[in-house]
Amino acid sequence: MNSLLSFSSGTTLSLSAVVKDSEELQDTAVMTVIIPESTTAAPTTTTDRHVTFWMDTRNIPWDTVAAILFTGLLLFCVYLIVRYGNFSFFRNCNKMG
């Protein structure tokens, strides 16, 4: 039996396999293993997929501005609710309890 280290790319290995069953019947099969020649470049795999919204770097600047404006609008709404809101319902609930 040869060591696997002795086989290089582009060589072939011929094997024969003998199979026996419990009744001592046997069969032989001849197999040939071909070791393909390798290239110097490693194979690359690419996945074809669409660029999502968050992966596109062109969306970062305007998305940051939109997030800041949205936060400012939210804080302004909270200010208006606290400043001009009617919280008498909560005061009445507090007196009842």
Secondary structure by P-SEA (a helix, b strand, c coil): ccccccccccbbbbbbbbbbcccccbbbbbbbbbbcccccccbbbbbbccccccccccaaaaaaaaaaaaaaaaaaaaaaaaacccaaaaaaaaaac
